[in-house]
Amino acid sequence: MAQSFNLVFCGTPHFAVPTLETLIASGFNVSLVVTQPDRPRGRGLALTPSPVKARAVELGLPITQPDKIKNNPEFQSLLSSLSPEAIIVVGYGHMIPQWMLDLPRYGNINLHASLLPKYRGAAPIQWAIARGESVTGVTTMRIDSGLDTGDILLQREVPIAREDNAETLSSRLAAIGADLMIETLRGLQTGKVESRPQDHAEATLAPVLNKEDGRIDFHRTAQEICHRLRGFQPWPGAFTTFRGKTLQVWAAQPSGTEIAPGELAVQGDRLSVGSGKSTALELLELQPEGKKRMPVRDFVHGYHPETGEKLG
């Protein structure tokens, strides 16, 4: 029975919260929640709990927040004393050490937001959209010593809608992944779920995003730029420079106009910029440095860009 299944849950971001909630709602015994230490956030840099900690407090669950886990005798002793049958890991933020991998009967089970072996790494949702995929999904897998290289347990495909960005797709994958985790655990209990190795030859990577990933390269096609704009919401976003200052692009769409890469074309209240392979990008919503987001019409009227001016 699920009620007798003793789990430790390791997670940190919003993406992990639905899995924690669904485990509890499904009758699993989460004997401990492990999450990252509170971090300074916001203008006042006040110490703020992770989304998982905040929800665990509301659920009345025991919580621990070790700064490190690999060489931490106190943490190792705590987990060993709980004798978990499985450790559930969802976006925790630490590599799982070998002693944790060896501890539970059913192993350390990870929910990963891609169809492994595609998009191994820290940002699978963002890179799947940024690279123009039409389908992604979620995978439950047994963690091993590699980076998302462990054996696959279950997978579920999820279509990427044309209007999806990283935030909307993340919310959908988190909910679907939570249900998949329950299906995985019950299947392991009954012996109906068996692991299978990944085809490492098919692996692709989804590395940690950095600020420069958001800088628009106007030699990419308009469609490629749009994919990246959607994939990199809310951070690092999509940005360029205009008259020496940062210009954030919040919304854009491919245009039929042919313009040289990076060059602006003004048509009444509309503004387009040239991109690669004789394509162009119509800018729809912009945010000049130090200003609020605004529709392109307000930008055109306020800044009076001229045809032939350059971005970037």
C-alpha positions in Angstrom: 0.0 0.0 0.0 1.2 3.5 -0.7 0.6 4.5 2.9 3.4 2.3 4.0 5.9 3.7 1.5 8.4 5.8 3.3 10.0 8.6 1.3 12.5 11.5 1.6 11.7 14.4 -0.7 14.6 16.6 -2.1 13.5 19.7 -4.0 13.7 23.4 -4.2 11.9 25.3 -7.0 8.3 25.9 -7.9 8.5 23.0 -10.4 9.0 20.6 -7.5 6.0 21.7 -5.4 3.2 19.8 -7.3 5.1 16.5 -6.9 5.4 17.1 -3.1 1.7 18.0 -2.9 0.6 15.0 -5.0 2.7 12.6 -2.9 1.0 13.8 0.3 -2.5 13.8 -1.3 -1.9 10.2 -2.6 -1.1 8.9 0.9 2.7 8.5 0.7 4.6 9.1 3.9 7.1 11.9 3.3 9.2 11.6 6.5 11.6 14.5 5.6 11.8 17.3 3.1 15.3 18.4 2.1 15.7 21.8 0.4 18.2 24.5 -0.2 19.0 27.0 2.6 17.0 30.2 2.6 18.5 32.8 0.2 18.6 36.6 0.2 16.1 37.9 -2.4 14.4 41.1 -3.5 15.5 44.7 -3.0 15.9 44.3 0.7 17.8 41.0 0.3 15.7 39.4 3.0 16.3 35.7 3.6 13.5 33.9 1.7 12.6 30.2 1.8 12.5 28.1 -1.3 9.1 27.4 -2.8 9.4 23.8 -1.6 10.1 24.8 2.0 7.2 27.3 2.0 4.8 24.5 0.9 6.3 22.0 3.3 5.8 24.3 6.2 2.1 24.7 5.2 1.8 20.9 5.0 3.4 20.5 8.4 6.3 18.3 7.1 9.7 18.0 8.8 12.4 20.0 6.9 16.1 20.2 6.8 18.3 22.6 4.7 21.9 21.4 4.6 24.3 23.7 2.8 26.3 20.7 1.6 25.3 17.0 1.4 28.3 15.0 0.1 30.5 15.2 3.2 28.0 15.9 5.9 28.0 13.2 8.6 25.1 14.7 10.5 22.9 14.8 7.3 23.9 11.3 6.4 23.1 10.0 9.9 19.7 11.7 9.7 18.7 10.1 6.4 20.0 6.7 7.4 17.9 6.8 10.6 14.8 7.3 8.5 15.4 4.2 6.3 13.6 5.6 3.3 12.4 3.1 0.7 13.0 5.8 -2.0 14.4 9.3 -2.2 12.5 11.6 -4.6 14.5 14.3 -6.2 13.0 17.2 -8.2 15.1 20.2 -9.0 17.0 19.9 -5.7 20.1 21.7 -6.9 22.8 19.4 -5.5 24.5 16.4 -7.2 23.4 13.4 -5.2 26.4 11.6 -3.5 27.0 7.9 -3.7 26.0 7.2 -0.1 22.6 8.6 -0.9 22.3 6.6 -4.1 23.0 3.5 -2.1 20.7 4.1 0.8 17.1 3.4 -0.3 15.7 0.1 -1.6 14.2 1.7 -4.7 17.0 4.2 -5.3 16.9 8.0 -5.8 14.1 8.7 -8.3 14.3 11.9 -10.2 11.6 13.8 -12.2 13.3 15.4 -15.2 11.5 17.9 -17.5 12.5 16.3 -20.8 12.3 13.1 -22.8 15.6 11.8 -21.8 18.2 11.3 -23.1 17.3 14.6 -24.9 18.0 17.8 -22.9 20.1 16.5 -20.0 21.1 19.3 -17.7 19.8 22.2 -15.7 17.5 24.0 -18.2 15.6 21.4 -20.3 12.4 23.3 -20.6 14.1 26.5 -21.7 16.3 24.9 -24.3 13.5 22.7 -25.7 11.5 25.8 -26.6 14.6 27.8 -27.6 15.6 25.1 -30.1 12.2 25.0 -31.7 11.0 21.6 -30.5 7.3 20.8 -30.9 7.2 18.0 -28.4 8.9 17.6 -25.0 7.8 15.7 -21.9 8.7 14.4 -18.4 10.8 11.4 -17.4 11.1 9.6 -14.1 14.6 8.0 -13.8 16.9 6.4 -11.2 19.7 8.7 -10.5 23.2 7.4 -11.0 26.6 9.1 -10.6 26.3 10.9 -14.0 24.4 14.0 -15.1 20.8 12.8 -15.9 22.3 9.5 -17.3 20.4 7.0 -15.1 18.0 4.4 -16.2 14.5 5.5 -17.4 11.4 4.4 -15.5 8.5 6.1 -17.1 8.0 8.9 -19.7 5.2 11.0 -20.9 5.2 13.2 -24.0 3.8 16.8 -23.9 3.2 19.0 -26.9 4.8 22.5 -26.9 2.1 25.0 -27.9 3.1 27.9 -30.3 2.3 30.4 -27.5 4.1 28.5 -24.8 7.0 30.1 -23.0 9.2 28.6 -20.3 6.9 29.6 -17.5 3.7 28.2 -19.0 5.3 25.0 -20.2 7.0 24.5 -16.8 3.6 24.7 -15.0 2.1 22.1 -17.3 5.1 19.7 -17.0 5.2 20.1 -13.2 1.6 18.9 -12.9 2.0 16.1 -15.4 5.2 15.0 -13.8 3.7 14.9 -10.4 1.1 12.3 -11.6 3.9 10.4 -13.4 5.9 10.2 -10.1 2.9 8.6 -8.4 2.4 6.1 -11.3 6.2 5.3 -11.1 6.2 4.6 -7.4 3.1 2.5 -7.5 4.5 0.6 -10.5 7.7 -0.1 -8.6 5.7 -1.4 -5.6 3.8 -3.8 -7.8 6.7 -4.7 -10.0 4.9 -3.3 -13.1 7.6 -0.7 -13.8 11.0 -1.8 -14.9 14.0 0.5 -15.7 15.6 0.7 -19.1 19.0 2.2 -19.9 19.2 5.5 -21.9 20.7 5.5 -25.4 23.6 7.8 -24.7 24.3 8.3 -28.4 21.0 10.2 -28.6 21.8 12.6 -25.7 21.6 16.3 -26.0 22.5 18.9 -23.4 20.5 21.7 -21.8 23.2 23.7 -19.9 22.7 26.3 -17.2 21.5 29.6 -18.7 23.6 32.7 -18.4 22.8 36.3 -19.0 24.5 36.3 -22.5 22.1 33.6 -23.7 19.5 36.3 -23.8 21.5 38.7 -26.1 19.8 38.7 -29.5 22.0 37.7 -32.4 20.3 39.2 -35.4 22.1 36.8 -37.7 19.8 34.1 -36.5 16.5 33.8 -38.4 13.4 35.6 -37.1 11.9 32.2 -36.2 15.0 31.2 -34.2 15.0 34.5 -32.3 11.3 34.0 -31.5 11.9 30.5 -30.1 14.7 31.8 -27.9 12.6 34.8 -26.7 9.9 32.4 -25.6 12.3 29.8 -24.1 14.2 32.3 -22.1 11.3 33.8 -20.2 11.4 35.1 -17.5 15.3 35.0 -17.4 17.6 35.9 -19.1 14.9 37.1 -21.5 15.8 38.6 -24.9 17.7 41.8 -25.1 19.7 44.0 -27.4 20.9 47.6 -27.4 19.4 50.8 -28.9 21.3 54.0 -28.9 23.8 52.6 -26.5 21.3 51.4 -23.9 19.8 48.0 -23.2 16.5 47.3 -24.9 14.5 44.3 -23.6 12.3 42.5 -26.2 9.2 41.0 -24.6 7.2 40.0 -27.6 7.9 39.7 -31.3 6.9 37.7 -34.4 8.4 36.9 -37.8 7.6 39.5 -40.5 7.6 39.1 -44.2 9.8 42.2 -44.7 13.4 41.8 -45.9 15.9 44.0 -44.0 19.6 43.7 -43.3 20.4 42.0 -40.0 20.0 44.4 -37.0 18.6 47.2 -39.2 15.3 48.9 -38.2 12.4 49.6 -40.5 9.6 51.9 -39.3 6.2 51.7 -40.9 3.8 54.0 -39.1 3.3 52.6 -35.6 5.0 49.3 -36.5 8.7 48.5 -36.1 10.7 45.6 -37.6 14.3 44.6 -37.4 16.3 42.6 -39.9 17.5 39.1 -39.0 19.3 36.2 -40.7 18.6 34.5 -44.0 16.6 37.4 -45.4 14.0 37.3 -42.6 12.8 40.0 -40.3 11.3 40.3 -36.8 8.3 42.5 -36.0 8.8 44.0 -32.5 5.6 44.0 -30.5 6.5 44.8 -26.9 9.7 46.5 -25.7 11.3 47.8 -22.5 13.9 50.5 -22.7 16.6 50.6 -20.0 15.1 52.1 -16.8 11.6 52.2 -18.2 8.4 50.0 -18.0 7.3 47.5 -20.6 5.4 49.2 -23.4 3.7 48.3 -26.7 5.8 49.1 -29.7 3.5 51.9 -30.7 4.4 53.8 -27.5 8.1 53.1 -28.1 7.8 54.5 -31.7 6.1 57.6 -30.5 8.4 58.2 -27.5 11.8 57.4 -29.0 11.2 58.1 -32.7 13.4 55.4 -34.1 14.4 55.9 -37.7 14.5 53.4 -40.6 18.1 52.4 -41.1 19.1 52.7 -37.4 20.7 49.6 -35.9 20.0 47.4 -32.9 22.8 45.6 -31.1 
